[in-house]
Amino acid sequence: MATGLAKKLPTLIAAVALVQPPFAESEPIWEWPQGREVAVREAFDPPAQRWLPGHRGVDLAGLDGDQLYAVDEGVVAFSGSIAGIGILSIEHDGGINSTYQPIDASVSKGDHVARGQPIGHLVEGKDHCAIGTCLHLGAKRGDTYLNPIFLLAGYEVALLPMG
């Protein structure tokens, strides 16, 4: 039976390719934290190993004082300062955490936030952007860092030919 299926597999794949478009876009899962799409100053660049240097989120262009919003509904897991930098982390359904820095947060640990709810303001300085002020937005599920752009902008799936 397995060999029969193996012989039919290329035909089945070709049939699927005929009835489905080669690209499928997903709807964004998150809303932009500034309430609108902004330029990405530095892209996601995860390290090869957890302990190595890398960029575990994206830097989004912003201005000092920009209102920041919850990317999705969740519960505030952390709201405070680490090494003098304001940081906010929200736990969302599905086990994903969003992290915002530098932020002057207006919500506290344990608060429930709605999608699009104001959560604080972007603050200038003490961030790591080479040009101007930016928001570092992170996404993490368990110990795995995720590319926040896929959550903000959706993604494309491409079906490639076999062989």
Residue frames as qw, qx, qy, qz and C-alpha x, y, z in Angstrom:
[[0.000, 0.885, 0.466, 0.000, 0.00, 0.00, 0.00],
 [0.309, -0.785, 0.099, 0.527, 2.80, 2.40, 0.84],
 [0.384, -0.150, 0.586, 0.697, 4.43, 1.82, -2.54],
 [0.200, 0.632, 0.669, 0.336, 1.13, 2.51, -4.31],
 [0.139, -0.939, -0.243, 0.198, 0.80, 5.80, -2.48],
 [0.424, -0.560, 0.327, 0.632, 4.44, 6.66, -3.19],
 [0.364, 0.193, 0.661, 0.628, 3.78, 6.17, -6.93],
 [0.045, 0.775, 0.571, 0.268, 0.66, 8.39, -6.79],
 [0.371, -0.684, -0.230, 0.585, 2.21, 11.15, -4.65],
 [0.230, -0.182, 0.313, 0.903, 3.68, 13.24, -7.54],
 [0.077, -0.442, -0.674, -0.587, 0.28, 13.15, -9.28],
 [0.337, -0.744, -0.558, 0.148, -1.53, 14.17, -6.08],
 [0.355, -0.530, -0.045, 0.769, 0.87, 17.06, -5.53],
 [0.124, 0.068, 0.501, 0.854, 0.41, 18.22, -9.13],
 [0.189, -0.615, -0.692, -0.328, -3.38, 18.11, -8.68],
 [0.366, -0.731, -0.377, 0.436, -3.17, 20.20, -5.49],
 [0.310, -0.309, 0.196, 0.878, -0.96, 22.71, -7.31],
 [0.032, 0.321, 0.624, 0.711, -3.63, 23.09, -10.01],
 [0.304, -0.710, -0.587, -0.243, -6.48, 23.87, -7.62],
 [0.463, -0.790, -0.198, 0.351, -4.61, 26.00, -5.07],
 [0.301, 0.922, -0.169, 0.173, -2.70, 29.20, -5.79],
 [0.753, 0.222, -0.410, 0.465, 1.08, 28.93, -5.25],
 [0.188, 0.212, -0.446, 0.849, 1.05, 31.64, -2.56],
 [0.432, -0.679, -0.571, -0.162, -1.26, 31.99, 0.42],
 [0.087, 0.458, -0.331, 0.820, -1.17, 35.04, 2.67],
 [0.380, -0.461, -0.743, 0.302, -2.19, 34.86, 6.31],
 [0.200, -0.879, -0.193, -0.388, -4.06, 37.55, 8.16],
 [0.176, 0.506, -0.544, 0.646, -1.94, 39.42, 10.72],
 [0.583, -0.398, -0.687, 0.176, -2.24, 37.93, 14.20],
 [0.366, -0.518, -0.336, 0.697, -1.13, 41.10, 16.03],
 [0.192, 0.948, 0.214, 0.135, -1.87, 44.78, 15.59],
 [0.517, 0.466, -0.225, 0.682, 1.02, 47.24, 15.24],
 [0.485, -0.486, -0.502, 0.525, 2.04, 48.60, 18.68],
 [0.125, -0.213, -0.017, 0.969, 2.07, 52.19, 17.40],
 [0.433, 0.559, 0.487, -0.514, -1.44, 51.85, 15.98],
 [0.613, 0.738, -0.105, -0.261, -0.16, 51.96, 12.41],
 [0.917, 0.156, 0.074, 0.359, 2.45, 50.21, 10.28],
 [0.129, -0.935, 0.282, 0.172, 5.89, 51.77, 10.75],
 [0.587, 0.628, -0.509, 0.054, 9.34, 51.20, 9.28],
 [0.930, -0.321, -0.028, 0.179, 11.51, 48.39, 10.60],
 [0.004, 0.915, -0.403, 0.018, 14.87, 49.84, 11.69],
 [0.004, 0.468, -0.883, 0.017, 16.48, 46.49, 12.52],
 [0.786, 0.007, -0.448, -0.427, 15.18, 43.07, 11.53],
 [0.875, -0.367, 0.259, -0.181, 14.90, 39.88, 13.55],
 [0.549, 0.564, -0.608, 0.099, 18.25, 38.05, 13.62],
 [0.843, -0.492, 0.114, -0.187, 18.14, 35.20, 16.13],
 [0.122, -0.669, 0.733, 0.022, 21.38, 33.67, 17.36],
 [0.625, 0.211, -0.728, -0.187, 22.41, 30.17, 16.32],
 [0.514, -0.232, -0.758, 0.328, 22.49, 29.21, 20.01],
 [0.340, -0.832, -0.429, -0.090, 20.46, 30.76, 22.85],
 [0.562, -0.680, -0.060, 0.467, 23.51, 32.17, 24.61],
 [0.516, 0.090, 0.311, 0.793, 25.08, 33.81, 21.53],
 [0.083, 0.446, 0.086, -0.887, 24.54, 37.44, 20.47],
 [0.129, 0.376, 0.762, 0.510, 21.73, 38.24, 18.09],
 [0.264, -0.048, 0.051, -0.962, 18.66, 40.41, 17.69],
 [0.006, 0.234, 0.962, -0.142, 15.73, 38.63, 19.33],
 [0.224, 0.716, 0.537, -0.386, 13.02, 40.98, 18.07],
 [0.412, 0.571, 0.353, 0.616, 12.51, 43.88, 15.68],
 [0.195, -0.411, -0.203, 0.867, 13.19, 47.58, 16.12],
 [0.213, 0.725, 0.600, 0.264, 10.29, 49.70, 14.91],
 [0.229, 0.316, 0.018, 0.920, 10.75, 53.39, 14.05],
 [0.311, -0.765, -0.563, 0.040, 9.17, 55.77, 16.52],
 [0.108, 0.646, -0.131, 0.744, 9.29, 59.10, 18.26],
 [0.174, -0.026, -0.687, 0.705, 9.74, 59.95, 21.89],
 [0.342, 0.152, 0.387, -0.843, 6.30, 59.99, 23.49],
 [0.473, 0.011, -0.660, -0.584, 4.54, 57.81, 20.88],
 [0.741, -0.169, 0.348, -0.549, 1.49, 56.10, 22.37],
 [0.183, 0.238, -0.943, -0.141, 1.98, 52.34, 22.43],
 [0.775, -0.068, 0.013, -0.629, -0.83, 49.78, 22.25],
 [0.624, -0.189, 0.752, -0.096, -1.21, 46.11, 23.17],
 [0.197, 0.288, -0.750, -0.562, -0.65, 44.01, 20.06],
 [0.551, -0.228, -0.730, -0.335, -3.28, 41.55, 21.29],
 [0.679, -0.591, -0.018, -0.435, -5.38, 40.70, 24.32],
 [0.715, 0.106, -0.603, 0.338, -3.49, 39.31, 27.30],
 [0.624, -0.763, -0.153, 0.065, -2.28, 39.67, 30.86],
 [0.168, 0.855, -0.410, 0.271, 0.69, 41.85, 31.86],
 [0.921, -0.129, -0.289, 0.227, 3.45, 39.48, 33.01],
 [0.595, -0.295, -0.125, 0.738, 6.08, 42.16, 33.77],
 [0.144, 0.895, 0.175, 0.385, 6.03, 45.92, 33.99],
 [0.583, -0.754, 0.047, 0.299, 9.14, 47.57, 35.32],
 [0.252, 0.891, -0.376, -0.025, 12.72, 48.57, 34.71],
 [0.930, -0.143, 0.144, 0.306, 15.75, 46.42, 34.00],
 [0.603, -0.083, 0.151, 0.779, 19.13, 48.19, 33.93],
 [0.010, -0.466, -0.076, 0.881, 17.29, 51.52, 33.76],
 [0.207, 0.024, -0.625, -0.752, 15.21, 50.55, 30.70],
 [0.604, 0.106, 0.386, -0.689, 11.42, 50.37, 30.94],
 [0.183, 0.094, -0.922, -0.329, 10.17, 46.96, 29.84],
 [0.676, 0.061, 0.307, -0.667, 6.68, 45.54, 29.51],
 [0.109, 0.112, -0.954, -0.257, 5.77, 41.92, 28.76],
 [0.680, 0.057, 0.163, -0.713, 2.28, 40.63, 27.99],
 [0.261, -0.033, 0.963, 0.059, 1.22, 36.95, 27.96],
 [0.557, 0.212, -0.241, -0.766, -1.22, 36.18, 25.14],
 [0.897, 0.080, 0.334, -0.279, -3.37, 33.15, 24.37],
 [0.864, 0.475, -0.156, 0.065, -1.43, 30.43, 22.62],
 [0.828, -0.391, 0.029, 0.400, 1.58, 30.86, 24.90],
 [0.530, 0.487, 0.062, 0.692, 3.13, 33.82, 23.07],
 [0.355, -0.734, -0.228, 0.533, 4.60, 36.73, 25.04],
 [0.401, 0.770, 0.105, 0.486, 5.09, 40.18, 23.54],
 [0.567, -0.512, -0.161, 0.625, 7.78, 42.47, 24.95],
 [0.243, 0.892, 0.168, 0.341, 8.10, 46.24, 24.52],
 [0.576, -0.607, -0.033, 0.547, 11.13, 48.41, 25.30],
 [0.180, -0.094, -0.568, 0.798, 11.89, 51.18, 26.12],
 [0.291, -0.593, -0.573, -0.485, 8.47, 52.02, 27.48],
 [0.153, -0.128, 0.492, -0.847, 6.96, 54.20, 30.17],
 [0.243, -0.293, -0.904, -0.196, 4.21, 51.70, 30.98],
 [0.397, -0.259, 0.116, -0.873, 0.74, 52.73, 32.11],
 [0.878, -0.204, -0.277, -0.333, -0.28, 49.18, 33.06],
 [0.326, -0.595, 0.672, -0.297, 0.89, 46.94, 35.90],
 [0.168, 0.160, -0.972, -0.029, 1.69, 43.27, 36.40],
 [0.152, 0.297, 0.889, -0.314, -1.53, 41.24, 36.49],
 [0.386, 0.478, 0.102, -0.782, -3.60, 43.77, 34.52],
 [0.573, 0.389, 0.697, 0.184, -5.74, 42.34, 31.72],
 [0.064, 0.505, -0.243, -0.826, -5.29, 44.32, 28.50],
 [0.695, 0.555, 0.416, -0.186, -7.44, 44.35, 25.39],
 [0.612, 0.246, 0.429, 0.617, -6.13, 44.29, 21.83],
 [0.221, 0.640, 0.255, 0.690, -5.31, 47.90, 20.87],
 [0.458, -0.849, -0.258, 0.054, -5.50, 49.20, 24.45],
 [0.190, 0.832, -0.351, 0.386, -2.99, 51.95, 25.34],
 [0.890, -0.297, -0.258, 0.229, -0.21, 50.43, 27.48],
 [0.534, -0.616, 0.051, 0.577, 2.31, 53.29, 27.74],
 [0.349, 0.923, -0.099, -0.131, 4.58, 55.61, 25.80],
 [0.837, 0.287, -0.076, 0.460, 7.81, 55.11, 23.90],
 [0.366, -0.893, 0.086, 0.248, 10.72, 56.83, 25.62],
 [0.546, 0.772, -0.278, 0.171, 13.82, 58.29, 24.01],
 [0.010, -0.706, 0.652, -0.275, 17.37, 57.33, 24.91],
 [0.473, -0.338, 0.770, -0.263, 18.64, 54.26, 26.69],
 [0.901, 0.294, 0.254, -0.194, 17.62, 52.18, 23.71],
 [0.625, -0.287, 0.568, 0.452, 19.88, 50.47, 21.23],
 [0.594, 0.717, 0.345, 0.116, 18.78, 52.11, 17.98],
 [0.567, -0.070, 0.184, 0.800, 21.60, 53.66, 16.03],
 [0.021, 0.258, 0.298, 0.919, 19.30, 56.23, 14.41],
 [0.430, -0.371, -0.106, -0.816, 16.68, 58.02, 16.48],
 [0.485, -0.164, 0.656, -0.555, 14.20, 56.42, 18.83],
 [0.560, 0.058, -0.705, -0.431, 12.72, 53.00, 18.21],
 [0.776, -0.286, 0.315, -0.466, 10.59, 50.40, 19.89],
 [0.148, 0.286, -0.945, -0.059, 12.14, 46.99, 20.37],
 [0.811, -0.054, 0.085, -0.577, 9.26, 44.52, 19.99],
 [0.020, 0.318, -0.948, 0.000, 9.92, 40.93, 20.94],
 [0.850, -0.050, -0.117, -0.510, 7.87, 37.74, 20.63],
 [0.066, 0.373, -0.909, 0.175, 8.57, 34.51, 22.45],
 [0.874, -0.188, -0.175, -0.412, 6.81, 31.15, 22.92],
 [0.934, -0.301, -0.038, 0.188, 8.43, 29.18, 25.73],
 [0.554, -0.552, 0.298, 0.547, 12.19, 29.36, 25.11],
 [0.529, 0.296, 0.546, 0.578, 11.80, 30.09, 21.39],
 [0.040, 0.540, 0.002, -0.841, 12.06, 33.62, 20.04],
 [0.497, 0.573, 0.634, 0.151, 9.69, 34.35, 17.15],
 [0.237, 0.109, 0.278, 0.924, 9.92, 36.94, 14.40],
 [0.167, 0.519, 0.515, -0.662, 7.33, 39.57, 15.39],
 [0.237, 0.333, -0.384, -0.828, 6.98, 40.71, 11.76],
 [0.218, -0.126, -0.911, -0.328, 5.22, 37.45, 10.88],
 [0.096, -0.516, -0.771, 0.361, 2.71, 38.18, 13.65],
 [0.059, 0.574, 0.144, -0.804, 2.27, 41.84, 12.62],
 [0.307, 0.477, -0.393, -0.724, 2.17, 41.54, 8.86],
 [0.919, 0.221, 0.200, -0.258, 1.10, 37.96, 8.25],
 [0.338, -0.460, 0.736, 0.364, 3.17, 35.73, 6.04],
 [0.693, 0.438, -0.332, -0.467, 3.23, 34.09, 2.65],
 [0.717, -0.176, 0.674, 0.028, 3.37, 30.35, 2.17],
 [0.456, 0.574, -0.491, -0.471, 4.86, 29.19, -1.11],
 [0.924, 0.025, 0.377, -0.060, 4.37, 25.70, -2.51],
 [0.027, 0.677, -0.636, -0.369, 7.55, 24.57, -4.20],
 [0.846, 0.283, -0.353, -0.281, 7.83, 21.85, -6.85],
 [0.850, -0.382, 0.362, 0.038, 9.14, 18.49, -5.68],
 [0.875, 0.212, 0.225, 0.372, 12.46, 17.23, -6.93]]
